[in-house]
Structures are given as C-alpha cells and as structure tokens.
C-alpha cells in the first residue's frame, strides 16, 4: 500500500532499525529520500547508503552508524513539516536543534540541505525534519 508521506516512512524505518540494533535498513527509492539520506551521510549520522536497482522501484540500503559502546549516532528523528500541515521558514527563522548540536533538514529552491547551509546562503524553505 503506498504511503502518503514517504519522508515520514523513511524516518520511521530508520528509527525502528536503530531500536532493533540493525546495521542497515532498506527503504523504497525516491530522489527525495536519496537526498535526505545524502544529508544524513554528510552530517555523519550514517555511514553510507547505496541505491539498489531491484524490482520495479528499487530501494536505498542505509548503513547505520553506532559508537563503540553500541549507542547510535542518531538519538532522535522528528518530522516537522507534513502533508497536512506544511511548515515553511525564512532564513532567519531556521531553528537551531539542541542549540546547534542537532541538524535541521530543509528543502529549498537550491535543493535539500541542512539548516546551517541554508542560513549561510540566506535562503529559507520547507522544514522537513530535525535530527539529533
């Protein structure tokens, strides 16, 4: 059954895989999910991801990152903007997650990027998620 919010599905699958101590998780492929995953990798929340062209749609295999003690690099994931209630922010309204220790992900006119990158470029957009 197709989901109405693919980004929330991605975040939920990652959250569930972390709770189950999985080393990787598979999510159905879309370009937007691949860009969000790229941002997660660039900010060192995951090790790597690969696109697997298998079946009709293909999928992303996301390799999760854990500390030597077994604690996940991702402590929390929160979907902010959703299909029923979009949340748009200007560049000076981009929230600082945990006073700069976390990351906000935005979709802007220049693509999907972190809140810090959007703030430096002086552009706002839709606040997709917050990660800490």
Buried (B, 14 or more C-beta within 10 A) or exposed (E): EEEEBBBBBBBBBBBEBBEEEBEBBBBBBBEEBBBBBBBBBEBEBBBEBEEEEEEEEEBBBBBBBBEEEEEBBBEEBEBBBEEEEEEEBEBEEBEBBEEEEBBBBBBBEEEBBBBBBBBEEEBBBBBBBBBB
